[in-house]
Amino acid sequence: MVSVPADELPPPISRGTPAFRRMILALVAAGFSTFALLYCVQPLLPVFAQEFHRSAAQASLSVSAATGVLAGALLFWGTVADRVERRRMMFASVVAAGLLTLVVALAPSWPLLLLARGLTGLALSGVPAVALTYIGEEVDADSIGLAVGLHIGGNVFGGMAGRLVTGVLADHFGWRTAVAVLGVMGLVSAGLLRLLLPASRRFRPQIRSFVAAMAGLARPFGDAGLPWLFLESFLCMGAFVTVYNYIGFRLLAAPYHLSQTAVGFIFALYLLGVVSSPLVGDIAGRLGRRKVFWVVVLAMAVGAGLTAARPLWLVIAGVALFTFAFFGAHSTASSWVGRRAGASRAQASSMFLFFYYLGASVIGYLGGVAWGGHGWTGVVVLLEGCLGVALAVAVGLIFLRPLPGNLPVGAHKTGS
């Protein structure tokens, strides 16, 4: 492992400089393309089910294949990511994902489509694996928070835009054209990334063995709270993906009979995350995460329950509340992991993301089984089961012993 004294490294990038502005544009493009390409097929699940003669659960594999492979790949990037220059890795990842999305658009058979989607998840895993590390290495301490927030904003916007654009275009030009447009958008984003992102001047290659990297991933499980936060990541993300996987099936069917375009606009609710992530995150930082986290998990359960109602406005209100609460829960839990992990922050973040995407894959698939057997009622029962466990764990975390120095401002007996 190569270690270079801090005073021998080039100066970090600071806010207000041209390099910072170029970096932000590049990282927003990277986040946008990553989540747009990862979830662009989600509004198309009813279309896939019809065209390829698959059940809802089988159609959902087009999402689960990508998120599942991405989850597994994140565990192995640690042995590779520190050997390859950050910009080069992110550029290659987005280019590969864009090209594979074009393959999805042309896929003549269901097995080939699933293979291309799985490889897309493998390619995209290179971006979340190193984007935040790049910011931590290249940006000065006073500007890191802004840079991370803007990058996550790109993630949220990309997740919404990918779903919305695909849903609308599929209604007018067919699903293959819609997916092809997303693939081209990914390649354009890769070009912006390569053109604008400053090179990794403070990066120094490090070589770690596979065994050492895997041993490091086990370290966070020695903490009393982190494994429970990993479980929360699995359950909450699984519930979130399940709602958006199958809400289209419900709204396209009786009694609503909405168009694919109208269903596509449901995904605009994703933008609520732009508001709730910083808002709930700030409240949790001031009042204590243990006091806030269970409240937003409860709000997720209430929102999921509202979607069982018959009036369309109440269904949409339920999805909106559920979405707002999910992003607040995710913001709180992810920051909580960073606070508790200490020196094992990188390993804890990897495990948190692993369970995050694993939940999307596993519970997202089970939602299709529930839909096939009992319709939306079955989906809501699955959601409430997952969120009931998540709420019980969240309440239990109230009594978790805080770590020294992790008390929020103005608090005395609460914290992380």
Buried (B, 14 or more C-beta within 10 A) or exposed (E): EEEEEEEEBEEBBEBEEEBBEBBBBBBBBBBBBBBBBBBBBBBBBBBBBEBBEBEBBBBBBBBBBBBBBBBBBBBBBBBBBBEBBBBBBBBBBBBBBBBBBBBBBEBEEBEEBBBBBBBBBBBBBBBBBBBBBBBBBBBBEEBBEBBBEBBBBBBBBBBBBBBBBBBBBBBEEBBBEBBBBBBEBBBBBBBBBBEBBBEBBBBEEEEBEEEEBBEBBEBBEEBEBBBBBBBBBBBBBBBBBBBBBBBBBBBBEEEEEBBBBBBBBBBEBBBBBBEBBBBBBEBBBEBBBBBBBBBBBBBBBEBBBBBBEEEEEEBBBBBBBBBBBBBBBBBBBBBBBBBBBBEBBBBBBBBBBBBBBBBBBBBBBBBBBBBBEEBBEBBBBBBBBBBEBBBEBBBEBEEBEBBEEBBBEEBEEBBB
